[in-house]
Amino acid sequence: NDLLRYKELGYTPAVKGKKALNGKQVYMLEMKKKYGSNLLFISADSFLLAGEESTEKNPMGEQTITTTYEDYKPVDGIMLAHKQKTDAGMMVVEMTITSYKQNTNVPDTEFTNR
């Protein structure tokens, strides 16, 4: 998680103010890195990650990608989002997560090139 390891990953965080996101107040937290930055939206009520915004370069130029997270539920004592929506301008992807499995045994062969 970038927020927990921001120093190790070379980020410099800066609070950029407050705004409404999907009708709810969020803090805007800029995570600057040497070659760019991400803007995180932290819920002013729960302090959970409500969304994030980044600008990506592609053959068509720069594109802003916004992802929102909702429907947080406790999973093994950790609040995890069960709905995610990514808006990349020309394409919107919505996901509903029905279950999480943590710390399962995954064979090393799953991480090798095939």
VMD Tcl script that draws the C-alpha trace (Angstrom):
set ca {
  {0.00 0.00 0.00}
  {1.48 3.32 -1.10}
  {0.15 5.16 1.96}
  {1.84 2.85 4.44}
  {5.14 2.73 2.55}
  {5.25 6.26 1.10}
  {8.77 7.06 2.32}
  {10.18 3.75 1.16}
  {8.55 4.24 -2.27}
  {9.86 7.80 -2.60}
  {6.57 9.70 -2.28}
  {6.17 13.14 -0.72}
  {2.57 13.60 0.54}
  {0.81 16.97 0.64}
  {-2.78 17.75 1.65}
  {-4.34 19.86 -1.12}
  {-7.68 20.68 0.53}
  {-11.20 19.28 0.62}
  {-13.84 18.71 -2.05}
  {-17.00 16.72 -2.75}
  {-16.64 13.35 -4.46}
  {-19.88 11.56 -5.28}
  {-21.68 13.83 -2.81}
  {-19.31 13.13 0.10}
  {-16.51 15.28 1.49}
  {-12.98 14.01 0.89}
  {-9.49 15.26 1.62}
  {-7.26 15.57 -1.43}
  {-3.84 14.08 -0.75}
  {-1.22 14.56 -3.43}
  {1.42 11.84 -3.51}
  {4.37 13.34 -5.41}
  {7.15 11.26 -6.79}
  {10.23 12.25 -8.79}
  {8.48 11.69 -12.14}
  {4.81 12.42 -11.44}
  {2.11 12.32 -8.85}
  {-1.20 10.74 -7.89}
  {-4.09 12.45 -6.16}
  {-5.75 10.35 -3.46}
  {-9.20 11.11 -2.09}
  {-9.57 10.22 1.60}
  {-13.07 10.16 3.12}
  {-13.50 12.99 5.64}
  {-15.90 10.75 7.63}
  {-14.19 7.36 7.72}
  {-10.63 8.22 6.56}
  {-10.85 5.30 4.12}
  {-9.60 5.63 0.55}
  {-12.57 6.97 -1.46}
  {-10.75 7.28 -4.76}
  {-7.66 8.26 -6.68}
  {-6.77 10.17 -9.80}
  {-3.74 9.90 -12.02}
  {-2.69 11.23 -15.39}
  {-1.19 8.73 -17.81}
  {0.62 9.37 -21.07}
  {-0.44 7.26 -24.02}
  {-0.27 7.53 -27.86}
  {-3.33 9.85 -27.81}
  {-1.71 12.25 -25.30}
  {-2.36 12.64 -21.59}
  {-5.38 10.95 -20.08}
  {-6.83 11.36 -16.59}
  {-7.93 8.13 -14.92}
  {-10.22 8.33 -11.88}
  {-10.98 5.34 -9.67}
  {-13.52 5.39 -6.83}
  {-13.94 2.87 -4.02}
  {-17.20 2.23 -2.16}
  {-19.14 -0.30 -0.09}
  {-16.44 -0.93 2.51}
  {-16.97 -4.01 4.67}
  {-14.75 -5.65 7.29}
  {-12.75 -8.65 6.04}
  {-10.59 -10.36 8.64}
  {-10.60 -7.12 10.65}
  {-9.63 -4.90 7.70}
  {-12.07 -2.57 5.93}
  {-11.97 -3.39 2.21}
  {-13.91 -1.83 -0.68}
  {-16.39 -4.12 -2.42}
  {-17.17 -1.73 -5.30}
  {-14.67 -0.09 -7.61}
  {-15.29 2.16 -10.60}
  {-12.53 3.24 -12.97}
  {-13.25 6.03 -15.46}
  {-10.62 6.37 -18.17}
  {-12.59 8.79 -20.33}
  {-13.51 6.59 -23.27}
  {-13.98 3.53 -21.06}
  {-15.62 3.00 -17.66}
  {-15.10 -0.25 -15.75}
  {-17.24 -1.10 -12.72}
  {-16.39 -4.04 -10.46}
  {-18.22 -5.64 -7.58}
  {-16.01 -7.77 -5.34}
  {-17.98 -10.61 -3.81}
  {-15.21 -12.06 -1.64}
  {-11.60 -11.60 -0.60}
  {-9.19 -14.37 0.33}
  {-6.15 -13.35 2.30}
  {-3.00 -15.27 3.12}
  {-3.96 -18.30 1.05}
  {-1.37 -20.79 -0.08}
  {-0.43 -19.98 -3.67}
  {2.09 -22.33 -5.27}
  {5.36 -20.71 -6.41}
  {4.66 -22.05 -9.93}
  {1.92 -19.39 -10.26}
  {4.65 -16.74 -10.29}
  {6.89 -18.20 -12.99}
  {6.99 -17.35 -16.68}
  {5.18 -19.86 -18.81}
}
mol new
graphics top color blue
foreach p $ca { graphics top sphere $p radius 0.5 }
foreach p [lrange $ca 0 end-1] q [lrange $ca 1 end] { graphics top cylinder $p $q radius 0.2 }
display resetview
